[in-house]
Amino acid sequence: MLEPDLLAYKALRDAMLAGHPEAFTSDAETEAQRDLSSYRNRLAGGGATLFTLVALDEGRLVGALTCEREPRLKVQHNAHLIGMMVSDTHRGRGIGRDLLIAAIARLKATPGLAQVTLSVTSTNRAAIGLYESQGFVRYGCLPDAIRLNDGRSLSKDLMRLRLD
Ligand SMILES: CC(C)(COP(=O)(O)OP(=O)(O)OC[C@H]1O[C@@H](n2cnc3c(N)ncnc32)[C@H](O)[C@@H]1OP(=O)(O)O)[C@@H](O)C(=O)NCCC(=O)NCCS
């Protein structure tokens, strides 16, 4: 990706982290300080990142979804979805679903993968509904998974989808 794409991705992510602190594990204050170049692997692939899909509206970045895979041999068959976000201005138009469907198709075409996991805050009905609509099933729940500045403690549902 070109430099402006890194900038657009960071801007979208920073806005989403600030606007939806309950939805993400990373906190907005720390991530806002993060250097632009640290997003290079995430966007171009490399390191743990398998790929990042983005949604554009007339060239403007309005959504993104990243997939990671651990390099360690015994866990290489597991992929992980992170960073699902659709700009508030574009919610409810099917963009999240399109990103998820495209990611699943790509994962199914990737040799050696057997399942894909994700974690989602247990109160996030929109995201859970989206994941369930594409076949993800809850396999567990981590109580007290994240603690917010306002003192709230929220659990995270752990979900997975078989790819074969
Ligand atoms: C969750 C999110 C990614 C969904 O993206 P979106 O583009 O708005 O979702 P879509 O329009 O593709 O909706 C797809 C499905 O999601 C579910 N969904 C979406 N909004 C919903 C809502 N407000 N309540 C319940 N289900 C909802 C539904 O199953 C919907 O299918 P339907 O239209 O047939 O009912 C987006 O709202 C977002 O970025 N939210 C803030 C960040 C976040 O929560 N990220 C997920 C972290 S795990």
The ligand as a Tripos MOL2 file, in Angstrom:
@<TRIPOS>MOLECULE
LIG
   48    50     1     0     0
SMALL
NO_CHARGES

@<TRIPOS>ATOM
      1 C1        -19.9760   -4.2900   13.8210 C.3       1 LIG1
      2 C2        -19.7650   -3.6100   12.4670 C.3       1 LIG1
      3 C3        -18.4090   -4.0230   11.9110 C.3       1 LIG1
      4 C4        -20.8810   -4.0690   11.5100 C.3       1 LIG1
      5 O1        -20.6360   -3.4940   10.2420 O.3       1 LIG1
      6 P1        -21.8640   -2.9820    9.3400 P.3       1 LIG1
      7 O2        -21.3260   -2.6570    8.0070 O.co2     1 LIG1
      8 O3        -22.5710   -1.9130   10.0750 O.co2     1 LIG1
      9 O4        -22.7820   -4.2980    9.3090 O.3       1 LIG1
     10 P2        -23.6910   -4.7880    8.1040 P.3       1 LIG1
     11 O5        -24.4780   -3.6230    7.5770 O.co2     1 LIG1
     12 O6        -22.8440   -5.5250    7.1340 O.co2     1 LIG1
     13 O7        -24.6720   -5.7750    8.8420 O.3       1 LIG1
     14 C5        -24.4970   -7.1540    8.7120 C.3       1 LIG1
     15 C6        -25.1950   -7.8770    9.8280 C.3       1 LIG1
     16 O8        -24.6830   -7.4560   11.0840 O.3       1 LIG1
     17 C7        -25.7010   -7.5260   12.0560 C.3       1 LIG1
     18 N1        -25.9820   -6.1920   12.5540 N.ar      1 LIG1
     19 C8        -25.5160   -5.0120   12.0440 C.ar      1 LIG1
     20 N2        -25.9330   -3.9820   12.7830 N.ar      1 LIG1
     21 C9        -26.6770   -4.5260   13.7790 C.ar      1 LIG1
     22 C10       -27.3590   -3.9910   14.9020 C.ar      1 LIG1
     23 N3        -27.3720   -2.6670   15.1550 N.pl3     1 LIG1
     24 N4        -27.9910   -4.8530   15.7370 N.ar      1 LIG1
     25 C11       -27.9740   -6.1820   15.5250 C.ar      1 LIG1
     26 N5        -27.3380   -6.7390   14.4670 N.ar      1 LIG1
     27 C12       -26.7100   -5.9300   13.6210 C.ar      1 LIG1
     28 C13       -26.8770   -8.1220   11.3860 C.3       1 LIG1
     29 O9        -26.7760   -9.5240   11.4550 O.3       1 LIG1
     30 C14       -26.6810   -7.6690    9.9640 C.3       1 LIG1
     31 O10       -27.3710   -8.4350    9.0720 O.3       1 LIG1
     32 P3        -28.8390   -7.9250    8.5540 P.3       1 LIG1
     33 O11       -28.5950   -6.6180    7.8700 O.co2     1 LIG1
     34 O12       -29.2540   -9.0280    7.6230 O.co2     1 LIG1
     35 O13       -29.6890   -7.7910    9.7780 O.co2     1 LIG1
     36 C15       -19.8230   -2.0650   12.5920 C.3       1 LIG1
     37 O14       -21.0630   -1.7160   13.1360 O.3       1 LIG1
     38 C16       -18.7080   -1.4610   13.4440 C.2       1 LIG1
     39 O15       -17.6380   -1.1590   12.9380 O.2       1 LIG1
     40 N6        -18.9880   -1.2500   14.7390 N.am      1 LIG1
     41 C17       -18.0340   -0.6150   15.6630 C.3       1 LIG1
     42 C18       -16.7510   -1.4320   15.8220 C.3       1 LIG1
     43 C19       -17.0360   -2.8660   16.1780 C.2       1 LIG1
     44 O16       -17.9230   -3.1800   16.9560 O.2       1 LIG1
     45 N7        -16.2170   -3.7750   15.5830 N.am      1 LIG1
     46 C20       -16.3060   -5.1950   15.8410 C.3       1 LIG1
     47 C21       -15.2480   -5.5940   16.8110 C.3       1 LIG1
     48 S1        -15.3180   -7.3560   17.1790 S.3       1 LIG1
@<TRIPOS>BOND
     1     1     2 1
     2     2     3 1
     3     2     4 1
     4     2    36 1
     5     4     5 1
     6     5     6 1
     7     6     7 2
     8     6     8 1
     9     6     9 1
    10     9    10 1
    11    10    11 2
    12    10    12 1
    13    10    13 1
    14    13    14 1
    15    14    15 1
    16    15    16 1
    17    15    30 1
    18    16    17 1
    19    17    18 1
    20    17    28 1
    21    18    19 ar
    22    18    27 ar
    23    19    20 ar
    24    20    21 ar
    25    21    22 ar
    26    21    27 ar
    27    22    23 1
    28    22    24 ar
    29    24    25 ar
    30    25    26 ar
    31    26    27 ar
    32    28    29 1
    33    28    30 1
    34    30    31 1
    35    31    32 1
    36    32    33 2
    37    32    34 1
    38    32    35 1
    39    36    37 1
    40    36    38 1
    41    38    39 2
    42    38    40 1
    43    40    41 1
    44    41    42 1
    45    42    43 1
    46    43    44 2
    47    43    45 1
    48    45    46 1
    49    46    47 1
    50    47    48 1
@<TRIPOS>SUBSTRUCTURE
     1 LIG1         1 GROUP 0 **** ****
